[in-house]
Amino acid sequence: MPDRPEFQIYPESPQTKGKIEKNGEERLKQKRTALMLAMLLMISALGGCSGQKALNKYQVTLLDYFDTVTSITGYAEDENAFTQMTSEIREELEAYDRLYDIYHEYPGMVNLCTINSHPGETWTVDQRVIDLLLFAREADEFSGHRTSAMLGSLLQIWHEAREEATQNPDRARLPAEESLREAKTHTGFDLLEIDPENRTVRITDPEARLDVGALAKGYAVQRIAEKLPESVLISAGGNVAATGPKPDGSDWIIGIQNPDGEGYLRKVALKKGAVVTSGDYQRYYLVDGKAYHHIIDPETLFPSEKWRAVTVVCMDSGTADALSTSLFLMEREEGQKLLERFQAEAMWIGKDGTEYFSPGFRKLIKD
Amino acid sequence: MMKDLERLTFRKGDAVAIGAVILAAIALLIFFLVSAGNGQAHTVRIYRNGEVIREMPLGENGEYLVTGTYENLVEIRDGRAAITRSSCPGEDCVHSGWISQPGRSIVCLPNRVEVRIEGSTADDEVDAVIR
């Protein structure tokens, strides 16, 4: 404590000067008192401020993007500085949300909805659309065509059934199997032409559709996170990305909520990287009391019954997003092989609630 | 000589004094932790379209009906807050359950409502929640 004044431990007062013995005892007492004061000061310093810079932690919640709740957590000297940083993130989020929107078109913009609405036509698109679709093609390949952005015709049927049931629960129904089978014949990445040089995209089958729900959010978060300084945490729906450690060098703590009650299943600690969960409880609807969730297995054409939830941790948020869906649709052994390819870790929650971990996942768990 | 040595050795009184200081420190720490955690000092802020429409102390039981496209009933009970009833489709907000920690929030996306417990989170607390 160089800046602090030293304690006056030995006041040489005229009263004590004469009595040497008494003075000695007094000094010891004073020494002890000083020691205790120092201890108290240390304890309060530990409790009070751990960083040297005067940074405050801020968080903002955004409701406008990717049809989900986004929160941004960061450190700044004051609220203005934080608001300035988040307004840039907001602009980026809005741009990606609109470009990757498959349900709405926006004036003056060619987005995925435009491409979907005009199969057969060639569209010149923003570079960010090309980048997403090239990434989606990779994900289609590494997931064995399970996590595919060209399953739109199939997923659309489930999406509509879910929407109808949410608006009117009494009329909830399951899609007809023949329509699902018919839709399946209009899926696959060979029905999408991507020309990176000319920045053009075309769907070749009149019934085929894009659906990037399994990876676009994670991909967008990754692109945005890459441009940010350290010590920012973005959480968009089930996608969390950390740009680097907190200002004091410590980990971010991410709670994975228990789907069946209060509290967390596990807490994950990391300085930089992404955490994504795919769960059967995130989006679903009920038909005759049975829940039908949103992660459709392209093999069975129905919601996958393999897992309750899968959480993936890896460096890249886009990859984490695609991996969590892929692993949700796979047996554990196959998923583990995929994880190793991307140096990723995962936690699987079985239908009976049993937890399984990839070998490195336990090291990420914070007790 | 004997007296001098005695003075330098550790005495019963020292132990009592040190013990007292440690106890005081622990008591102080517990006081701070408890007063940070029990919600007495915290405020529940209800936002609609990003604007604060209502503030309520977390320490007092109460309820508030948010109107808009849909209706959300915000309830505060025993230092916790929740949306306990909603006319929105899906009712994700109701399923979110109760919150009590500063920095946590419940969102009703269809009604554009956020119920948030204000206050900064301790750094060993959870920074983000994945559902």
Interface residues (C-beta under 8 A of the other chain):
Chain A: E21 G24 E25 L28 R32 M36 M39 L40 I43 S44 G47 S50 N56 K57 Q59 T61 L63 D67 T68 V69 S71 T73 T166 Q167 L233 S235 G238 V240 K246 D248 S250 W252 I253 I254 G255 I256 Q257 P259 G261 E262 Y264 K267 V275 V276 T277 G279 Y281 Q282 T311
Chain B: K3 D4 R7 L8 D14 A17 I18 V21 A24 A25 L28 L29 F32 Y47 G50 P89 G90 G97 W98 G103 S105 V107 L109 R112 E114 R116 S120 T121 D123 D124 E125 V126 D127 A128 V129 I130 R131
